[in-house]
Amino acid sequence: MATPKTKSAAAAVPEYDFDNWSEEAEEKAIAAAVPEVKYIIVEKRFIGRLGDGTIIEVPLTLSFDFIDQLQADYSTPIDQFKAILTEIGGEAISADFGKRDMVEGAILAEKYFRVLQRVQQAAFPE
């Protein structure tokens, strides 16, 4: 949203203190803007909970063929996660996920793929 700098608009716009903005204030504001996304692992399923309480369940067992297809068709983790949701739960679930806050969706997808990677690493300890 852009706010024009006119006298009538100035009365409706709150005062912002741009001159005293600091890196510390920015760090606090960014931390406050991060949505809360939690997850648990139950019986080879990743179960995520979004900020509004929505639960999303995704398996941690995917076939080689499915992973190959995901990587061939989608370059970003969010698109890959949406494809998994479509495969597991159908278009409606994937479409609902696509309408959500981008940061919240990215956090959930990133957490899912980190857990998937950790499961794979646990299977082959060094």
MDAnalysis code that builds the backbone (N, CA, C; Angstrom):
import MDAnalysis as mda
import numpy as np

u = mda.Universe.empty(378, n_residues=126, atom_resindex=np.repeat(np.arange(126), 3), trajectory=True)
u.add_TopologyAttr("name", ["N", "CA", "C"] * 126)
u.add_TopologyAttr("resid", np.arange(1, 127))
u.add_TopologyAttr("resname", ["MET", "ALA", "THR", "PRO", "LYS", "THR", "LYS", "SER", "ALA", "ALA", "ALA", "ALA", "VAL", "PRO", "GLU", "TYR", "ASP", "PHE", "ASP", "ASN", "TRP", "SER", "GLU", "GLU", "ALA", "GLU", "GLU", "LYS", "ALA", "ILE", "ALA", "ALA", "ALA", "VAL", "PRO", "GLU", "VAL", "LYS", "TYR", "ILE", "ILE", "VAL", "GLU", "LYS", "ARG", "PHE", "ILE", "GLY", "ARG", "LEU", "GLY", "ASP", "GLY", "THR", "ILE", "ILE", "GLU", "VAL", "PRO", "LEU", "THR", "LEU", "SER", "PHE", "ASP", "PHE", "ILE", "ASP", "GLN", "LEU", "GLN", "ALA", "ASP", "TYR", "SER", "THR", "PRO", "ILE", "ASP", "GLN", "PHE", "LYS", "ALA", "ILE", "LEU", "THR", "GLU", "ILE", "GLY", "GLY", "GLU", "ALA", "ILE", "SER", "ALA", "ASP", "PHE", "GLY", "LYS", "ARG", "ASP", "MET", "VAL", "GLU", "GLY", "ALA", "ILE", "LEU", "ALA", "GLU", "LYS", "TYR", "PHE", "ARG", "VAL", "LEU", "GLN", "ARG", "VAL", "GLN", "GLN", "ALA", "ALA", "PHE", "PRO", "GLU"])
u.atoms.positions = np.array([
    [0.851, -1.161, 0.000],
    [0.000, 0.000, 0.000],
    [0.898, 1.226, 0.000],
    [0.637, 2.136, -0.870],
    [1.383, 3.394, -0.913],
    [0.503, 4.492, -0.366],
    [1.075, 5.362, 0.410],
    [0.330, 6.466, 0.998],
    [0.852, 7.766, 0.407],
    [-0.010, 8.513, -0.280],
    [0.453, 9.776, -0.856],
    [0.789, 10.779, 0.243],
    [1.736, 11.627, -0.053],
    [2.166, 12.615, 0.932],
    [1.399, 13.918, 0.683],
    [0.180, 13.951, 1.176],
    [-0.656, 15.150, 1.075],
    [-1.155, 15.495, 2.459],
    [-1.640, 16.694, 2.609],
    [-2.112, 17.116, 3.933],
    [-3.311, 16.296, 4.388],
    [-4.247, 15.986, 3.496],
    [-5.425, 15.218, 3.907],
    [-5.044, 13.781, 4.241],
    [-4.112, 13.209, 3.494],
    [-3.689, 11.841, 3.761],
    [-2.863, 11.772, 5.043],
    [-2.099, 12.814, 5.332],
    [-1.252, 12.814, 6.520],
    [-2.071, 12.720, 7.798],
    [-3.261, 13.277, 7.808],
    [-4.102, 13.222, 8.998],
    [-4.572, 11.794, 9.273],
    [-4.744, 10.995, 8.220],
    [-5.251, 9.643, 8.385],
    [-4.143, 8.625, 8.628],
    [-2.898, 8.986, 8.380],
    [-1.785, 8.060, 8.481],
    [-1.091, 8.237, 9.827],
    [-0.797, 7.130, 10.511],
    [-0.073, 7.259, 11.773],
    [1.340, 7.789, 11.521],
    [1.904, 8.368, 12.534],
    [3.272, 8.881, 12.434],
    [4.249, 7.714, 12.537],
    [5.202, 7.684, 11.638],
    [6.249, 6.665, 11.659],
    [7.579, 7.356, 11.917],
    [8.397, 6.748, 12.745],
    [9.680, 7.342, 13.098],
    [10.794, 6.654, 12.293],
    [10.964, 7.080, 11.046],
    [11.979, 6.500, 10.182],
    [13.390, 6.878, 10.631],
    [13.542, 8.019, 11.233],
    [14.868, 8.515, 11.599],
    [15.507, 7.739, 12.749],
    [14.708, 7.123, 13.593],
    [15.249, 6.398, 14.739],
    [15.173, 4.874, 14.573],
    [14.910, 4.428, 13.354],
    [14.854, 2.993, 13.073],
    [16.267, 2.428, 13.180],
    [16.413, 1.273, 13.828],
    [17.735, 0.694, 14.035],
    [17.746, -0.772, 13.615],
    [18.937, -1.322, 13.527],
    [19.051, -2.748, 13.212],
    [18.414, -3.594, 14.313],
    [18.549, -3.161, 15.544],
    [17.940, -3.882, 16.664],
    [16.415, -3.878, 16.541],
    [15.846, -2.726, 16.209],
    [14.396, -2.640, 16.022],
    [13.956, -3.524, 14.857],
    [14.767, -3.550, 13.812],
    [14.439, -4.384, 12.656],
    [14.464, -5.864, 13.016],
    [15.480, -6.291, 13.744],
    [15.577, -7.690, 14.164],
    [14.359, -8.094, 14.998],
    [13.949, -7.239, 15.908],
    [12.769, -7.523, 16.738],
    [11.505, -7.595, 15.883],
    [11.371, -6.666, 14.920],
    [10.188, -6.651, 14.058],
    [10.133, -7.893, 13.177],
    [11.283, -8.308, 12.666],
    [11.331, -9.513, 11.834],
    [10.982, -10.742, 12.664],
    [11.547, -10.841, 13.853],
    [11.239, -11.983, 14.726],
    [9.750, -12.040, 15.057],
    [9.138, -10.881, 15.263],
    [7.708, -10.838, 15.575],
    [6.848, -11.187, 14.365],
    [7.390, -10.997, 13.159],
    [6.619, -11.263, 11.937],
    [6.664, -12.726, 11.507],
    [7.551, -13.517, 12.100],
    [7.683, -14.928, 11.713],
    [6.498, -15.705, 12.267],
    [5.743, -16.374, 11.373],
    [4.591, -17.145, 11.851],
    [5.034, -18.385, 12.631],
    [4.180, -18.786, 13.561],
    [4.468, -19.980, 14.353],
    [3.974, -21.209, 13.605],
    [4.912, -22.045, 13.214],
    [4.605, -23.296, 12.523],
    [5.273, -24.406, 13.316],
    [4.463, -25.328, 13.806],
    [4.983, -26.429, 14.617],
    [4.756, -27.743, 13.885],
    [5.511, -28.757, 14.293],
    [5.305, -30.077, 13.701],
    [5.686, -31.167, 14.689],
    [5.165, -32.354, 14.399],
    [5.543, -33.565, 15.116],
    [5.681, -34.682, 14.081],
    [6.263, -35.770, 14.499],
    [6.393, -36.945, 13.636],
    [5.678, -38.089, 14.323],
    [4.723, -38.690, 13.621],
    [3.942, -39.793, 14.165],
    [3.856, -40.888, 13.111],
    [4.370, -42.069, 13.440],
    [4.252, -43.246, 12.566],
    [4.590, -42.943, 11.116],
    [5.789, -42.434, 10.879],
    [6.292, -42.138, 9.536],
    [5.478, -41.074, 8.809],
    [4.845, -40.183, 9.590],
    [4.087, -39.061, 9.013],
    [4.571, -37.777, 9.663],
    [4.758, -36.775, 8.841],
    [5.075, -35.432, 9.294],
    [3.743, -34.720, 9.464],
    [3.484, -34.192, 10.652],
    [2.219, -33.527, 10.922],
    [2.530, -32.101, 11.347],
    [2.171, -31.164, 10.478],
    [2.444, -29.761, 10.738],
    [1.192, -29.032, 11.184],
    [1.381, -28.034, 12.025],
    [0.264, -27.192, 12.470],
    [0.590, -25.743, 12.136],
    [-0.271, -25.149, 11.342],
    [-0.103, -23.758, 10.946],
    [-0.612, -22.832, 12.045],
    [-0.346, -21.562, 11.900],
    [-0.693, -20.577, 12.916],
    [-2.158, -20.531, 13.272],
    [-3.034, -20.827, 12.295],
    [-4.474, -20.790, 12.570],
    [-5.008, -22.118, 13.096],
    [-4.095, -23.082, 13.341],
    [-4.508, -24.380, 13.868],
    [-4.722, -25.445, 12.809],
    [-4.638, -25.096, 11.530],
    [-4.802, -26.070, 10.459],
    [-3.708, -27.126, 10.554],
    [-4.106, -28.389, 10.451],
    [-3.184, -29.521, 10.511],
    [-2.969, -30.041, 9.091],
    [-1.710, -30.258, 8.749],
    [-1.361, -30.824, 7.444],
    [-0.494, -32.045, 7.691],
    [-0.944, -33.198, 7.177],
    [-0.216, -34.458, 7.343],
    [0.383, -34.881, 6.016],
    [1.669, -35.238, 6.055],
    [2.377, -35.654, 4.852],
    [3.240, -36.864, 5.201],
    [3.246, -37.884, 4.357],
    [4.052, -39.068, 4.671],
    [5.544, -38.782, 4.547],
    [6.316, -39.506, 5.335],
    [7.770, -39.436, 5.233],
    [8.307, -40.597, 4.399],
    [7.415, -41.331, 3.781],
    [7.784, -42.449, 2.916],
    [7.294, -42.138, 1.506],
    [8.228, -41.767, 0.647],
    [7.908, -41.443, -0.740],
    [8.742, -42.342, -1.650],
    [8.175, -42.748, -2.754],
    [8.889, -43.650, -3.659],
    [9.968, -42.911, -4.444],
    [10.964, -43.659, -4.922],
    [12.000, -43.068, -5.766],
    [11.384, -42.414, -6.997],
    [10.439, -43.114, -7.607],
    [9.813, -42.574, -8.820],
    [9.099, -41.254, -8.542],
    [8.417, -41.175, -7.414],
    [7.702, -39.944, -7.071],
    [8.688, -38.801, -6.825],
    [9.772, -39.080, -6.110],
    [10.794, -38.058, -5.848],
    [11.433, -37.608, -7.156],
    [11.752, -38.547, -8.032],
    [12.329, -38.185, -9.334],
    [11.391, -37.271, -10.114],
    [10.107, -37.594, -10.091],
    [9.123, -36.783, -10.811],
    [8.998, -35.392, -10.190],
    [8.994, -35.326, -8.861],
    [8.939, -34.026, -8.179],
    [10.111, -33.150, -8.591],
    [11.303, -33.721, -8.554],
    [12.495, -32.946, -8.875],
    [12.537, -32.543, -10.341],
    [11.985, -33.373, -11.217],
    [11.957, -33.040, -12.635],
    [10.931, -31.951, -12.940],
    [9.802, -31.986, -12.237],
    [8.700, -31.073, -12.557],
    [8.724, -29.764, -11.771],
    [9.323, -29.752, -10.589],
    [9.241, -28.578, -9.716],
    [10.620, -28.232, -9.167],
    [10.984, -26.970, -9.257],
    [12.324, -26.564, -8.834],
    [12.378, -26.044, -7.399],
    [11.250, -25.614, -6.840],
    [11.286, -25.046, -5.490],
    [10.657, -25.998, -4.477],
    [11.115, -25.940, -3.234],
    [10.524, -26.790, -2.197],
    [9.025, -26.540, -2.002],
    [8.589, -25.298, -2.148],
    [7.157, -25.013, -1.973],
    [6.349, -25.704, -3.058],
    [6.800, -25.615, -4.307],
    [6.084, -26.282, -5.402],
    [6.113, -27.803, -5.232],
    [7.246, -28.333, -4.778],
    [7.335, -29.771, -4.536],
    [6.390, -30.192, -3.409],
    [6.330, -29.374, -2.357],
    [5.442, -29.679, -1.235],
    [3.977, -29.635, -1.684],
    [3.630, -28.633, -2.493],
    [2.254, -28.548, -3.012],
    [1.931, -29.766, -3.879],
    [2.897, -30.247, -4.644],
    [2.675, -31.438, -5.464],
    [2.449, -32.667, -4.592],
    [3.184, -32.760, -3.481],
    [2.967, -33.872, -2.547],
    [1.567, -33.774, -1.957],
    [1.157, -32.565, -1.561],
    [-0.193, -32.387, -1.023],
    [-1.255, -32.776, -2.046],
    [-1.038, -32.419, -3.304],
    [-1.990, -32.778, -4.359],
    [-2.073, -34.289, -4.502],
    [-0.926, -34.941, -4.498],
    [-0.885, -36.396, -4.651],
    [-1.545, -37.096, -3.470],
    [-1.290, -36.618, -2.281],
    [-1.792, -37.268, -1.068],
    [-3.240, -36.891, -0.764],
    [-3.558, -35.593, -0.862],
    [-4.867, -35.133, -0.412],
    [-5.775, -34.571, -1.477],
    [-5.265, -34.373, -2.695],
    [-6.098, -33.849, -3.766],
    [-5.883, -32.362, -3.999],
    [-6.473, -31.896, -5.062],
    [-6.329, -30.502, -5.494],
    [-6.823, -29.499, -4.456],
    [-7.906, -29.814, -3.764],
    [-8.489, -28.856, -2.814],
    [-7.499, -28.524, -1.696],
    [-6.816, -29.523, -1.174],
    [-5.867, -29.293, -0.090],
    [-4.677, -28.475, -0.597],
    [-4.185, -28.824, -1.778],
    [-3.073, -28.089, -2.355],
    [-3.472, -26.640, -2.657],
    [-4.677, -26.444, -3.172],
    [-5.157, -25.089, -3.467],
    [-5.296, -24.270, -2.191],
    [-5.797, -24.886, -1.117],
    [-5.909, -24.184, 0.160],
    [-4.534, -23.784, 0.667],
    [-3.576, -24.678, 0.559],
    [-2.216, -24.388, 0.990],
    [-1.638, -23.228, 0.172],
    [-1.927, -23.206, -1.118],
    [-1.427, -22.157, -1.996],
    [-1.975, -20.780, -1.688],
    [-3.098, -20.702, -1.006],
    [-3.702, -19.417, -0.658],
    [-3.178, -18.866, 0.669],
    [-2.394, -19.626, 1.345],
    [-1.906, -19.218, 2.662],
    [-0.721, -18.269, 2.552],
    [-0.359, -17.717, 3.684],
    [0.789, -16.817, 3.763],
    [2.035, -17.510, 3.218],
    [2.743, -16.826, 2.333],
    [3.917, -17.392, 1.686],
    [4.975, -17.823, 2.709],
    [5.239, -16.996, 3.693],
    [6.266, -17.316, 4.686],
    [5.867, -18.551, 5.488],
    [4.612, -18.611, 5.887],
    [4.129, -19.759, 6.652],
    [4.263, -21.048, 5.828],
    [3.879, -20.996, 4.564],
    [3.999, -22.160, 3.688],
    [5.441, -22.572, 3.470],
    [6.316, -21.580, 3.289],
    [7.732, -21.874, 3.088],
    [8.338, -22.511, 4.331],
    [7.951, -22.043, 5.493],
    [8.462, -22.618, 6.748],
    [8.038, -24.079, 6.857],
    [6.763, -24.359, 6.595],
    [6.278, -25.731, 6.707],
    [6.981, -26.639, 5.700],
    [7.100, -26.194, 4.452],
    [7.764, -27.001, 3.427],
    [9.226, -27.252, 3.802],
    [9.907, -26.218, 4.251],
    [11.312, -26.355, 4.636],
    [11.478, -27.334, 5.796],
    [10.609, -27.238, 6.791],
    [10.680, -28.163, 7.932],
    [10.433, -29.599, 7.470],
    [9.470, -29.781, 6.577],
    [9.179, -31.119, 6.065],
    [10.407, -31.714, 5.374],
    [11.010, -30.959, 4.470],
    [12.142, -31.490, 3.728],
    [13.376, -31.682, 4.611],
    [13.530, -30.867, 5.633],
    [14.626, -31.090, 6.589],
    [14.420, -32.391, 7.344],
    [13.192, -32.644, 7.776],
    [12.897, -33.889, 8.487],
    [13.103, -35.077, 7.557],
    [12.642, -34.977, 6.328],
    [12.814, -36.054, 5.350],
    [14.303, -36.348, 5.145],
    [15.112, -35.303, 5.063],
    [16.551, -35.478, 4.906],
    [17.161, -36.127, 6.148],
    [16.710, -35.725, 7.322],
    [17.230, -36.306, 8.568],
    [16.861, -37.781, 8.686],
    [15.666, -38.157, 8.226],
    [15.268, -39.571, 8.243],
    [16.206, -40.364, 7.341],
    [16.497, -39.810, 6.174],
    [17.404, -40.490, 5.241],
    [18.797, -40.611, 5.847],
    [19.288, -39.558, 6.470],
    [20.610, -39.595, 7.095],
    [20.652, -40.581, 8.259],
    [19.566, -40.689, 9.001],
    [19.518, -41.629, 10.122],
    [19.580, -43.077, 9.646],
    [19.098, -43.313, 8.433],
    [19.118, -44.654, 7.888],
    [20.535, -45.095, 7.505],
    [21.406, -44.098, 7.261],
    [22.783, -44.396, 6.857],
    [23.768, -43.593, 7.719],
    [23.882, -43.941, 8.990],
    [24.787, -43.171, 9.854],
    [26.242, -43.387, 9.395],
    [27.049, -42.364, 9.650],
    [28.464, -42.442, 9.228],
    [29.266, -43.333, 10.128],
])
